[in-house]
């Protein structure tokens, strides 16, 4: 397969991502993060574009497995509600807010860093992958325990992301008003 052909195939995927030159920023994560109170349902309030999130009413539900990993059950509405199951794990017990997650056995684990959370109302999550040490693709999510989050909390989350060197200029709101 020629490089040009591969590039043409990747354009639709790339247009739904946020690529940046240089290496990933390394934001600070939540200190004293505890996995157990983080479990449960989270609603996506805003996000950086992601090719795998094209629907509405996007939710994530986390639950502990007996082996210490986390079951990740993400859902979104795109005509009907569909689900994808993944696994998250803490790699370094000294940094429990830096999880790794994957949704298919043939894919590598991707970062899932909890930058800030109060466990009860909001969570700010960041993920970034370096590609060929030349550029990076990143994701960011503002999550809530309810389908809405007060504007002051959304503003706080965006300010934190910006202060950590994360470009949020392409961040979009996620509709949570579905009836499915």
C-alpha positions as semicolon CSV with decimal commas, in nm:
position;residue;x (nm);y (nm);z (nm)
1;X;0,000;0,000;0,000
2;X;0,146;0,334;-0,097
3;X;0,192;0,609;0,158
4;X;-0,039;0,838;-0,041
5;X;-0,319;0,578;-0,042
6;X;-0,279;0,526;0,334
7;X;-0,288;0,900;0,391
8;X;-0,611;0,934;0,191
9;X;-0,770;0,656;0,396
10;X;-0,669;0,824;0,722
11;X;-0,802;1,173;0,637
12;X;-1,156;1,110;0,773
13;X;-1,015;0,968;1,096
14;X;-0,756;1,243;1,128
15;X;-1,015;1,516;1,080
16;X;-1,193;1,394;1,393
17;X;-0,878;1,414;1,606
18;X;-0,664;1,685;1,754
19;X;-0,310;1,649;1,624
20;X;-0,028;1,874;1,743
21;X;0,340;1,902;1,658
22;X;0,584;1,798;1,928
23;X;0,552;1,565;2,219
24;X;0,258;1,525;2,455
25;X;0,222;1,769;2,741
26;X;0,263;1,606;3,082
27;X;-0,006;1,759;3,301
28;X;-0,025;1,704;3,673
29;X;-0,275;1,441;3,778
30;X;-0,504;1,419;4,082
31;X;-0,299;1,372;4,397
32;X;-0,414;1,101;4,637
33;X;-0,644;0,957;4,370
34;X;-0,856;0,664;4,484
35;X;-1,005;0,429;4,229
36;X;-1,302;0,295;4,429
37;X;-1,494;0,625;4,470
38;X;-1,439;0,694;4,098
39;X;-1,645;0,388;4,001
40;X;-1,995;0,434;3,863
41;X;-2,161;0,632;3,588
42;X;-2,014;0,947;3,431
43;X;-2,177;1,164;3,165
44;X;-1,963;1,335;2,902
45;X;-2,018;1,712;2,914
46;X;-1,746;1,831;2,674
47;X;-1,461;1,668;2,481
48;X;-1,189;1,714;2,228
49;X;-1,298;1,544;1,902
50;X;-1,253;1,169;1,881
51;X;-1,327;0,945;1,582
52;X;-1,477;0,684;1,816
53;X;-1,723;0,930;1,974
54;X;-1,961;1,051;1,706
55;X;-2,293;1,010;1,883
56;X;-2,484;1,189;2,155
57;X;-2,557;1,112;2,519
58;X;-2,211;0,962;2,570
59;X;-2,165;0,790;2,904
60;X;-1,902;0,581;3,077
61;X;-1,968;0,333;3,353
62;X;-1,674;0,201;3,556
63;X;-1,681;-0,101;3,786
64;X;-1,410;-0,295;3,967
65;X;-1,338;-0,649;3,863
66;X;-1,216;-0,915;4,104
67;X;-0,870;-0,912;3,942
68;X;-0,821;-0,542;4,025
69;X;-0,881;-0,411;3,673
70;X;-1,170;-0,183;3,586
71;X;-1,452;-0,275;3,351
72;X;-1,518;0,024;3,126
73;X;-1,859;0,026;2,960
74;X;-1,893;0,324;2,727
75;X;-2,216;0,402;2,544
76;X;-2,347;0,658;2,299
77;X;-2,660;0,719;2,098
78;X;-2,627;0,723;1,722
79;X;-2,977;0,626;1,610
80;X;-2,990;0,374;1,895
81;X;-2,776;0,330;2,206
82;X;-2,470;0,116;2,147
83;X;-2,204;-0,002;2,390
84;X;-1,837;-0,090;2,385
85;X;-1,660;-0,265;2,671
86;X;-1,299;-0,212;2,765
87;X;-1,051;-0,261;3,046
88;X;-0,862;-0,004;3,247
89;X;-0,582;-0,064;3,491
90;X;-0,348;0,126;3,716
91;X;0,005;0,058;3,595
92;X;0,198;0,222;3,878
93;X;0,042;0,213;4,228
94;X;0,246;0,525;4,311
95;X;0,046;0,713;4,044
96;X;-0,306;0,566;4,058
97;X;-0,458;0,861;3,864
98;X;-0,260;0,750;3,556
99;X;-0,461;0,461;3,422
100;X;-0,428;0,277;3,092
101;X;-0,737;0,168;2,895
102;X;-0,807;-0,042;2,588
103;X;-1,117;-0,158;2,406
104;X;-0,988;-0,441;2,186
105;X;-0,738;-0,717;2,255
106;X;-0,536;-0,629;1,944
107;X;-0,497;-0,262;2,043
108;X;-0,238;-0,129;2,286
109;X;-0,339;0,038;2,611
110;X;-0,389;0,415;2,590
111;X;-0,343;0,671;2,868
112;X;-0,641;0,774;3,080
113;X;-0,518;1,036;3,325
114;X;-0,752;1,182;3,584
115;X;-0,630;1,541;3,621
116;X;-0,890;1,643;3,877
117;X;-1,206;1,501;4,033
118;X;-1,418;1,545;4,342
119;X;-1,567;1,196;4,276
120;X;-1,922;1,327;4,330
121;X;-1,982;1,583;4,058
122;X;-1,698;1,631;3,806
123;X;-1,390;1,472;3,653
124;X;-1,131;1,612;3,412
125;X;-0,959;1,341;3,206
126;X;-0,671;1,363;2,958
127;X;-0,515;1,119;2,715
128;X;-0,224;1,174;2,478
129;X;-0,017;0,951;2,253
130;X;0,313;1,049;2,092
131;X;0,350;0,944;1,729
132;X;0,700;0,898;1,587
133;X;0,832;1,150;1,843
134;X;0,722;1,420;1,595
135;X;0,360;1,491;1,686
136;X;0,091;1,378;1,923
137;X;-0,282;1,313;1,926
138;X;-0,472;1,401;2,238
139;X;-0,814;1,370;2,393
140;X;-0,972;1,548;2,687
141;X;-1,304;1,497;2,857
142;X;-1,504;1,693;3,109
143;X;-1,730;1,445;3,287
144;X;-2,014;1,479;3,535
145;X;-2,216;1,248;3,757
146;X;-2,530;1,405;3,609
147;X;-2,627;1,494;3,250
148;X;-2,542;1,861;3,314
149;X;-2,264;2,043;3,492
150;X;-2,281;2,403;3,617
151;X;-2,105;2,648;3,385
152;X;-1,868;2,750;3,665
153;X;-1,742;2,388;3,683
154;X;-1,702;2,363;3,305
155;X;-1,506;2,689;3,311
156;X;-1,289;2,555;3,595
157;X;-1,217;2,238;3,396
158;X;-1,125;2,429;3,081
159;X;-0,901;2,665;3,277
160;X;-0,719;2,371;3,434
161;X;-0,665;2,207;3,094
162;X;-0,527;2,531;2,949
163;X;-0,297;2,583;3,251
164;X;-0,158;2,232;3,192
165;X;-0,066;2,319;2,833
166;X;-0,357;2,143;2,663
167;X;-0,511;2,310;2,359
168;X;-0,889;2,304;2,405
169;X;-0,977;2,524;2,106
170;X;-1,159;2,232;1,939
171;X;-1,349;2,123;2,251
172;X;-1,718;2,057;2,185
173;X;-2,029;2,016;2,398
174;X;-2,194;1,672;2,418
175;X;-2,573;1,662;2,396
176;X;-2,718;1,464;2,687
177;X;-3,089;1,516;2,609
178;X;-3,153;1,179;2,436
179;X;-3,461;0,976;2,523
180;X;-3,314;0,640;2,414
